[in-house]
Amino acid sequence: MKKLFLCSAVACAFLISAQFASAQGVKMPAPSPGQTIHQDFALSSIDVSYSRPAIKGRTVMGDLVPYGKVWRTGANGATTITFGEDVNFGGKPVKAGKYGLLTIPGEKEWTVILSKSLDVTSPAAYKEENDVVRVKGTVTTLPFAVENFMITFDDVMPSSVNMLMIWEKTMVSVEVTAEIDSKVMAQLETAMKGEKKPYFQAALYYLETNRDLKQAQTWIDAAIKENPQGFWMYYQKARIQAKAGDKKGAKATAEKGIELAQTAKNDDYVALNKKLIASL
């Protein structure tokens, strides 16, 4: 009885101490620290705000995080995701804006939900009628355990990126895509009518998107004329020439690029040009 009373007294003392510390404005470490992820993507960005609970020796998937039930996809407050432009989320169109990010974990497949509700912190607070989209997330089993829950982005390309949710030995991915080509082309068309023409950017975009290489070379030449010491431009011109099948021209341009890069003491572009020459 004495032992039970002592344990109760200690527990009460700890509770009182914690409340007192809070009242005194003492800052304590959060058990599930918050994190905001900002990922530049397409012509804007994606932002995710969530909390990062830890395993702490527990069984997570199927236990702490039950299968078949709505999960706030983190801890503490609700998890939110903001898209800076219209995207396709898991293959479904989503307008630019801020959404609640919820999941229904499963052993082999997750349901990932974007909701109008930004404050869902428990299954009881979830309302299916507020769903914007529901998509399936691909589940991968990792060969190692990740202690803290994390949301991150990988395979970041100009118009596609994979959003990853990782905890314990489970990784779930959802592809996000955006239509940017028509927007970029419209911007280039407008800019080319202006006083300061984006020759370099236009040439590079044409190169990367497999467009008219003759036009790309005309623009890169115009860019070099404006900045004859721009060693980085010679590397891109050599790439354009190589892609167009002009190996001799590409080699000469790359050699000029090496010369200028050495003068500028930029070893990276020296190496890039040498590698390009070796590939011809």
MIMI-977175 format. One record per residue (C-alpha): residue number from 1; x, y, z. Coordinates in steps of 0.25 Angstrom, whole numbers, plus 5000, padded with zeros to 4 digits. Layout:
BEGIN
DOLUM  pos     X     Y     Z
DOLUM  NUM     X     Y     Z
...
REM end
This chain:
BEGIN
DOLUM  pos     X     Y     Z
DOLUM    1  5000  5000  5000
DOLUM    2  5012  5009  5004
DOLUM    3  5018  5006  4990
DOLUM    4  5005  5009  4983
DOLUM    5  5004  5022  4990
DOLUM    6  5018  5026  4987
DOLUM    7  5017  5023  4972
DOLUM    8  5004  5032  4972
DOLUM    9  5011  5043  4980
DOLUM   10  5022  5043  4970
DOLUM   11  5013  5043  4958
DOLUM   12  5005  5055  4964
DOLUM   13  5018  5062  4967
DOLUM   14  5023  5060  4953
DOLUM   15  5009  5065  4947
DOLUM   16  5009  5078  4956
DOLUM   17  5024  5080  4953
DOLUM   18  5020  5080  4938
DOLUM   19  5008  5089  4940
DOLUM   20  5017  5099  4948
DOLUM   21  5028  5099  4937
DOLUM   22  5017  5102  4927
DOLUM   23  5012  5113  4935
DOLUM   24  5026  5119  4937
DOLUM   25  5028  5119  4921
DOLUM   26  5038  5108  4921
DOLUM   27  5040  5102  4907
DOLUM   28  5041  5087  4907
DOLUM   29  5045  5078  4894
DOLUM   30  5033  5074  4886
DOLUM   31  5031  5059  4887
DOLUM   32  5027  5059  4872
DOLUM   33  5035  5071  4866
DOLUM   34  5028  5079  4855
DOLUM   35  5034  5081  4841
DOLUM   36  5030  5089  4829
DOLUM   37  5036  5083  4816
DOLUM   38  5037  5093  4804
DOLUM   39  5039  5087  4791
DOLUM   40  5041  5096  4778
DOLUM   41  5034  5089  4767
DOLUM   42  5029  5092  4753
DOLUM   43  5027  5107  4753
DOLUM   44  5024  5108  4768
DOLUM   45  5025  5099  4780
DOLUM   46  5019  5089  4789
DOLUM   47  5019  5091  4804
DOLUM   48  5015  5081  4815
DOLUM   49  5014  5084  4830
DOLUM   50  5013  5072  4839
DOLUM   51  5019  5066  4852
DOLUM   52  5029  5055  4853
DOLUM   53  5026  5044  4863
DOLUM   54  5037  5034  4867
DOLUM   55  5036  5019  4868
DOLUM   56  5042  5018  4882
DOLUM   57  5042  5003  4882
DOLUM   58  5028  5001  4878
DOLUM   59  5021  4994  4867
DOLUM   60  5016  5005  4857
DOLUM   61  5009  4999  4845
DOLUM   62  4997  4991  4848
DOLUM   63  4998  4995  4863
DOLUM   64  5001  5009  4867
DOLUM   65  4996  5013  4853
DOLUM   66  4984  5003  4851
DOLUM   67  4981  4998  4837
DOLUM   68  4968  5002  4831
DOLUM   69  4966  5014  4839
DOLUM   70  4968  5029  4836
DOLUM   71  4981  5034  4841
DOLUM   72  4985  5049  4842
DOLUM   73  4998  5045  4836
DOLUM   74  5007  5050  4847
DOLUM   75  5004  5054  4861
DOLUM   76  4999  5066  4869
DOLUM   77  4992  5075  4859
DOLUM   78  4986  5072  4846
DOLUM   79  4996  5070  4834
DOLUM   80  4994  5080  4822
DOLUM   81  4999  5081  4808
DOLUM   82  4999  5093  4799
DOLUM   83  5001  5093  4784
DOLUM   84  5005  5106  4777
DOLUM   85  4999  5103  4764
DOLUM   86  4989  5093  4758
DOLUM   87  4994  5078  4759
DOLUM   88  4991  5064  4757
DOLUM   89  4992  5057  4770
DOLUM   90  4993  5042  4768
DOLUM   91  4987  5044  4754
DOLUM   92  4975  5052  4759
DOLUM   93  4974  5067  4756
DOLUM   94  4975  5076  4768
DOLUM   95  4974  5092  4768
DOLUM   96  4985  5100  4774
DOLUM   97  4982  5102  4789
DOLUM   98  4983  5097  4803
DOLUM   99  4978  5083  4807
DOLUM  100  4978  5074  4819
DOLUM  101  4986  5062  4816
DOLUM  102  4980  5049  4822
DOLUM  103  4983  5034  4819
DOLUM  104  4977  5020  4822
DOLUM  105  4989  5011  4823
DOLUM  106  4988  4997  4818
DOLUM  107  4998  4986  4819
DOLUM  108  5000  4986  4803
DOLUM  109  4993  4998  4799
DOLUM  110  4990  5012  4805
DOLUM  111  4978  5021  4802
DOLUM  112  4983  5036  4802
DOLUM  113  4973  5047  4803
DOLUM  114  4973  5061  4801
DOLUM  115  4962  5068  4809
DOLUM  116  4956  5082  4809
DOLUM  117  4957  5080  4825
DOLUM  118  4970  5086  4830
DOLUM  119  4968  5082  4845
DOLUM  120  4966  5067  4845
DOLUM  121  4974  5061  4857
DOLUM  122  4966  5048  4859
DOLUM  123  4957  5038  4852
DOLUM  124  4945  5044  4859
DOLUM  125  4947  5058  4853
DOLUM  126  4948  5052  4838
DOLUM  127  4937  5055  4829
DOLUM  128  4937  5047  4815
DOLUM  129  4929  5058  4809
DOLUM  130  4940  5068  4810
DOLUM  131  4949  5059  4801
DOLUM  132  4955  5066  4789
DOLUM  133  4962  5053  4784
DOLUM  134  4965  5039  4788
DOLUM  135  4977  5032  4782
DOLUM  136  4985  5020  4784
DOLUM  137  4999  5020  4789
DOLUM  138  5010  5010  4785
DOLUM  139  5015  5003  4798
DOLUM  140  5030  4998  4798
DOLUM  141  5036  4991  4810
DOLUM  142  5050  4996  4814
DOLUM  143  5062  4988  4818
DOLUM  144  5064  4997  4830
DOLUM  145  5055  5004  4840
DOLUM  146  5053  5019  4840
DOLUM  147  5052  5024  4854
DOLUM  148  5044  5037  4852
DOLUM  149  5032  5038  4842
DOLUM  150  5036  5047  4830
DOLUM  151  5030  5053  4818
DOLUM  152  5039  5057  4807
DOLUM  153  5040  5058  4792
DOLUM  154  5049  5050  4782
DOLUM  155  5051  5048  4767
DOLUM  156  5049  5063  4765
DOLUM  157  5048  5066  4751
DOLUM  158  5043  5079  4743
DOLUM  159  5028  5074  4743
DOLUM  160  5028  5062  4752
DOLUM  161  5032  5058  4766
DOLUM  162  5029  5047  4776
DOLUM  163  5024  5050  4790
DOLUM  164  5029  5040  4800
DOLUM  165  5023  5036  4814
DOLUM  166  5033  5028  4822
DOLUM  167  5032  5022  4835
DOLUM  168  5038  5009  4842
DOLUM  169  5040  5000  4830
DOLUM  170  5029  5005  4821
DOLUM  171  5030  5015  4810
DOLUM  172  5018  5020  4802
DOLUM  173  5019  5028  4789
DOLUM  174  5010  5037  4781
DOLUM  175  5013  5044  4768
DOLUM  176  5010  5058  4766
DOLUM  177  5011  5064  4752
DOLUM  178  5008  5078  4746
DOLUM  179  5006  5083  4732
DOLUM  180  5017  5093  4730
DOLUM  181  5021  5093  4715
DOLUM  182  5010  5102  4710
DOLUM  183  5012  5112  4721
DOLUM  184  5027  5112  4718
DOLUM  185  5025  5113  4703
DOLUM  186  5015  5125  4705
DOLUM  187  5025  5132  4714
DOLUM  188  5036  5130  4704
DOLUM  189  5027  5135  4693
DOLUM  190  5024  5148  4701
DOLUM  191  5038  5150  4705
DOLUM  192  5044  5149  4692
DOLUM  193  5035  5161  4687
DOLUM  194  5041  5169  4699
DOLUM  195  5054  5178  4699
DOLUM  196  5062  5168  4707
DOLUM  197  5061  5154  4701
DOLUM  198  5064  5142  4709
DOLUM  199  5073  5135  4698
DOLUM  200  5080  5126  4708
DOLUM  201  5068  5121  4715
DOLUM  202  5060  5119  4702
DOLUM  203  5072  5111  4696
DOLUM  204  5073  5102  4708
DOLUM  205  5058  5100  4708
DOLUM  206  5058  5096  4694
DOLUM  207  5070  5086  4696
DOLUM  208  5064  5080  4708
DOLUM  209  5050  5078  4702
DOLUM  210  5055  5073  4689
DOLUM  211  5050  5084  4680
DOLUM  212  5056  5091  4668
DOLUM  213  5071  5090  4670
DOLUM  214  5074  5100  4659
DOLUM  215  5066  5110  4666
DOLUM  216  5073  5106  4679
DOLUM  217  5087  5109  4673
DOLUM  218  5082  5122  4667
DOLUM  219  5078  5127  4681
DOLUM  220  5090  5121  4688
DOLUM  221  5099  5129  4678
DOLUM  222  5091  5141  4681
DOLUM  223  5093  5139  4696
DOLUM  224  5109  5137  4694
DOLUM  225  5109  5150  4686
DOLUM  226  5104  5157  4698
DOLUM  227  5113  5151  4708
DOLUM  228  5126  5145  4701
DOLUM  229  5132  5141  4714
DOLUM  230  5120  5133  4718
DOLUM  231  5127  5119  4719
DOLUM  232  5115  5112  4723
DOLUM  233  5108  5116  4710
DOLUM  234  5119  5109  4702
DOLUM  235  5116  5096  4709
DOLUM  236  5101  5097  4706
DOLUM  237  5104  5101  4691
DOLUM  238  5113  5088  4690
DOLUM  239  5102  5080  4696
DOLUM  240  5093  5086  4685
DOLUM  241  5103  5083  4674
DOLUM  242  5105  5069  4679
DOLUM  243  5090  5066  4679
DOLUM  244  5089  5071  4665
DOLUM  245  5100  5062  4660
DOLUM  246  5111  5073  4659
DOLUM  247  5122  5065  4666
DOLUM  248  5133  5074  4660
DOLUM  249  5126  5087  4664
DOLUM  250  5123  5082  4678
DOLUM  251  5137  5078  4680
DOLUM  252  5142  5092  4676
DOLUM  253  5132  5099  4685
DOLUM  254  5135  5090  4697
DOLUM  255  5150  5093  4695
DOLUM  256  5147  5108  4695
DOLUM  257  5138  5105  4708
DOLUM  258  5150  5099  4715
DOLUM  259  5159  5110  4712
DOLUM  260  5149  5120  4717
DOLUM  261  5145  5112  4729
DOLUM  262  5160  5111  4733
DOLUM  263  5162  5126  4732
DOLUM  264  5150  5127  4741
DOLUM  265  5156  5116  4750
DOLUM  266  5143  5108  4749
DOLUM  267  5147  5093  4750
DOLUM  268  5133  5088  4749
DOLUM  269  5131  5093  4735
DOLUM  270  5145  5089  4731
DOLUM  271  5141  5075  4735
DOLUM  272  5127  5076  4728
DOLUM  273  5133  5080  4715
DOLUM  274  5144  5069  4716
DOLUM  275  5133  5058  4718
DOLUM  276  5125  5063  4707
DOLUM  277  5137  5063  4697
DOLUM  278  5140  5048  4702
DOLUM  279  5126  5044  4699
DOLUM  280  5126  5049  4684
REM end
